[in-house]
Amino acid sequence: MKGLSVKLRIAVWLTLLAGLLASLLLVFLLSISRLVSMRTAMNQLSGIVRENLTQTGMVNGRLELGDDFRFYQNGVSTLIYSKNKALLAGQLPISFTAEEEFQNGLTREVSTGTGKYLVLDLWFPVGWENGVWLRGMIEAPDNRQLTRNLLNVAMVIMPAFMASAALGSYWIVRKAFRPLDSITATAASINEAHDLSRRIGLQPGQDEFSRLAGTFDQLFQRLELSFESEEQFTADASHELRTPVSIIKGACEYAEKYDETLEERQETIAMIHRQADRMSELIAQLLSMTRLEQGIELAQLERVNLNELLCSLSEELPYESHRLILELQEEISVMADPSLLSRLVRNLVENAFKYGVPDGCVWVSACQSGSEVLLQVRDNGIGIAPDQQDKIWQRFYRVDAARGSEGGAGLGLAIVRQIARAHGGYMTLESIPGKGSTFTLHLPGDRELI
Ligand code: ADP
């Protein structure tokens, strides 16, 4: 059995079960038919002997039998014995050789040398002391013959029954397992062809296999998206790194050939410096995001006074206080990682200035709202079109790639979102193109402590 496929194993078990049930049915039929034939014979015996009793009488000490008295009817022999057990009338069947005592009214099975008989005795009293015995007997049904017949029929029917049970169960199991075959075939073809776009594509149904196939299709879909996004990420990251590298290489080659004066060389070195800074910023961002995404960098939560954190941050950032406006009212403390939270606010503030109008302002506020603590960064800049608002959180996504030279690599908001998640919070955005944007960090309130 171990070497067989699951389908064959189930089919074999079902066939064996069907065989067992058929055998049990056979045994049941045998017992029932034995019981029925026995009961029929007994009823026949009792009916005829009792009928004969009504036809029996004694007139002046002589036995008188009515016209309807039958010594032999439907296999039942009736005999009349005297009180002393001498046979008065009737004929004993030749095969009945047993010496059987008389017992009034009791039908019983008596074995003789050649077979079995059912015997019923009835006492016909005459006066106080005299009377005669009526003995009825019938051959007991021969169940051995019946058994033989049934077994003969079973010998013919059983192999055909077992064969059709085997074929039928294998057909049913194969049909039931077909979705599993599709799942296996699809998984194998994905594996061989490295093509995650393939799907099992079963009709949605209520059975376990359809649900399993649906779950696998969803899994393949997620895997495909995740692989695509990984590929995109690698392509974007290498593209972003290649740009400053080619600028540096070009600048070096140009300087070697054409830079003659010290000033020209210093200019080139300054440009190389800027590109190296850009690369190192990009690598730092990539590292930080990967660590956050993979859970390597976990938020080290501690009680943070939001007002203090925002005040010290505004002093570090290179913006005048009339442009970076802190709107702080109540004292709010949250459980947060101060360095991650600072990075989040810094990213949002830098973006707000980067994509703001010249000499525009940026407002930073913190407040308690219901069970949440909200930290908002608002600007009166160019705003973000509604169809772009979901996309800007993706890695390397920039609304207008042409603006990329002045903007970053498109990782800032992806990092912001990861930091929010690392704190058990989330980000929302309200933005009107041409009027400005408000980025809001929602931190769960159960962490917040005043
Ligand atoms: P980048 O490094 O390009 O700034 P981000 O992930 O920080 O990348 O932002 C993604 C894009 O979202 C930006 O390229 C910009 O187009 C848009 N964006 C971000 N912040 C703002 C803002 N305050 N106002 C308008 N557009 C913004």
Residues whose N, C-alpha, C, O or C-beta is under 5 A from the ligand:
A	BS01	ADP	N351 A352 Y355 G381 G383 I384 I392 Y397 R398 V399 D400 G407 G408 A409 G410 L411 G412 L413 A414 S437
